[in-house]
Amino acid sequence: MSTSTASARTPSGNHGLSPGTVVGGRFEIERAVGDDALGTILAARDQKTQRPIALRVLGPGLIATPDAVEILRAEIKTAAALTHRNVVATYGMGAEKSGARFVACEWLQGQPLTLVVARKKAEGQPLSLRGAYNVIANVAKALAAAHEKGTSHGALRPAVVWVSKNGRVKVSELGIARAILRTAGPAALGPTEQAFLAPEVRGGGAPAESIDAASRTDVFGLGGLLYTMLTGRSAGDDFVAPSQAHPEASAEIDAILLRCLATDPAARFATPEDVRAALAPHVGGAEAAEGDAGGLGMDIDVDVDSAMSEAPPPGSGAKVVTPPAAALKAPAPPKPAAPPKPATAAASGSAPRPIPALAPAGAPKVGQRVSIHEEFRPSFVDGIPGAAPAPAAAAAPVRAADVDLGSVLNKITENDAARWMVQKDKLDHGPFSGRELVQLIAKGEVLGDHGLLNMDTGERRKVADHPDFVEFVEQYRLKKAAADEKQAIVTAAKVEKTSNAVKFMVAGGVLVLILAGVGIFFLTRQAEQDTQIADANLADLYERGQVEIEGTAGILPDPPRGSGRRGGGRGGRAGAPGTSYEDAMSQVVDIGDATGSGGEGRLSPSQVAGVMNGRINSFFPCVGEELRAGRSLGRVRIDMAIAGSGAVLGSSVRAGSPEFQRCVQGRVAAIRFPGFGAPRMGASYSFDASQ
């Protein structure tokens, strides 16, 4: 979670964890950040990786019974398995000697939505409609990811929605909120925050277990966020229609909001995505052509003004200074004419009438990062507002040989980030930076017909269809065609040489037949000995590491909630030799496995392959024993669950005998990868042992 402003209250200090205290065997408390209704937020540092994390110490009485502890553990287990760009990562939970329960979370530099809205209100202007839509769209993505994991938030409110310093929208308290509502009820939250709870929860009911019902509960919270952003008011204040408080809001926006806030869950939208889809036609530029109808209309986050105050990293000793509102106020852009106001806004909780689509205004480019305060205006072409630019003349085809690949690469890597996911062999590989992706294309590991996803925009297309990479695909095709032609010439020469040899063999065939009868016994016996020697030699070569092989790696998606074990591994404690990949990925992350600020940092396939290729010699004794036993091996695949510390929590070997699998598992358990931000990840590595 973020720490720029955890709460306006001074930290109570009654949590028993003073600066310098080490919890979980490796996390040193640096300072208290603030208090809120659920307890105290502490800044801590992972002594092993020197990365910052946030520790939330839950208030006394919230988790007071063994049953409550088990509820919290189950919710944290589910939250820890959720890795998403719009979710503040949860690492694990623990307990202090005093009995205080704490949860380790991602340290995020940024501000809560409460502070963003308050700042805009102090400046005398609300968030733009498009800025509010961007927040709703990204929160909807976070909620959709949680619902896919079989859980929900349950207590969505402005205090748990964060805008990071680089403009990413993130939702915090996943797992914690549901656990507190189940154990302590809505009274654990303050009166202001209770106003954002759905009526069925605010009345004391436990969070819904079915995803359909839980999704409608989260829709209510999403409506509360929209109301606060458009009106600057709390959901507990007297209701004012957004169309009466915001210059860009219309009666259609009012109707969408009222449907979100309906008292009857059945009258609300079914999913957060339905809310986003209903808003999009009424927000200028929200509908952008992405080529992915299933994604968000514009899969972007928001930008925060550079003047917005930021918290220093833990341990820096710097103080947080919030400039006065006047100093933060930028020159206001000309406001668009307000739409005609209806005589009365819709005021019933019933489903709204069909909403007419509005003409969309000019949309930003796909992938362009948009300011949270930016107003979208129709474009002007030749003095005509809203006119579309004339289509550009079709460019003449350019051969790959005529393209300056250096310039193309410079363009790709200008703002390089690990945003590219490659889909091949029914697995997601990545994310890769643009430079890494070009290198994979050049080596033939990524081909033109593989799928490519831009994680910043949600755009999906084949690699060969992407303008940034098409020339590199063509270069590889030409290079491979030349290599194939050269190989064909070599093969033809070998065939001709073989043909000449056959002619000589026919001439001496009679002599061979005469000698064959005499020496057949000796030849057969020698052949058997040669075969045994060859097998033994190959096994020895593997054991001595003289067979040069190299494997490839990919990143595995998180297993679905409740998935069982598959073959290739044994159950056991995560991190112990013999623990399977499936068991390790399904177990709750202990506090001792947390590694720091986390976020979305993960190892790339190239990093996984680099470590594994460097340790591949350790597998050779296993391969040698398998060959000596007369068992053949082909492609060996190893699925690994890797902790944020770089330790291997468990692995499953997808080839060979049980003895071979146990041998490889034992060696994989000793491998250490570089540390990374996420609590854990799945990776796959494979190599060919059929040489």
Secondary structure, 3 states (H helix, E strand, C coil): CECCCCCCECCCCCCCCCCCCEECCCEEEEEEEEEECCEEEEEEEECCCCCEEEEEEECCCCCCCHHHHHHHHHHHHHHHCCCCCCECCEEEEEECCCCCEEEEEECECEEEHHHHHHHHHHCCCCCCHHHHHHHHHHHHHHHHHHHHCCCCCCCCCHHHEEEECCCCEEECCCCHHHHHHHHCCHHHCCHHHHCCCCHHHHCCCCCCCCHHHHHHHHHHHHHHHHHHHHHCCCCCCCCCCHHHHCCCCCHHHHHHHHHHCCCCHHHCCCCHHHHHHHHHHHCCCCCCCCCCCCCCCCCCCEECCCCCCCCCCCCCCCCCCCCCHHHHCCCCCCCCCCCCCCCCCCCCCCCCCCCCCCCCCCCCCCCCCEECCCCCCCCEECCEECCCCCCCCCCCCCCHHHCCHHHHHHHHCCCCCCCEEEEECCEEEEEECHHHHHHHHHCCCCCCCCEEEECCCCCEEEHHHCCCCHHHHHHHHHHHHHHHHHHHHHHHHHHHHHHHHHHHHHHCHHHHHHHHHHHHHHHHHHHHHHHHHHHHHHHHHHHHCCCCCCCEEEEECCCCCCCCCCCCCECCCCCCCCECHHHHHHCCCEHHHCCCCCCCCCCCHHHHHHHHHHCHHHHHHHHHHHHHCCCCCCEEEEEEEEECCCEEEEEEECCCCHHHHHHHHHHHCCCECCCCCCCEEEEEEEEECCC
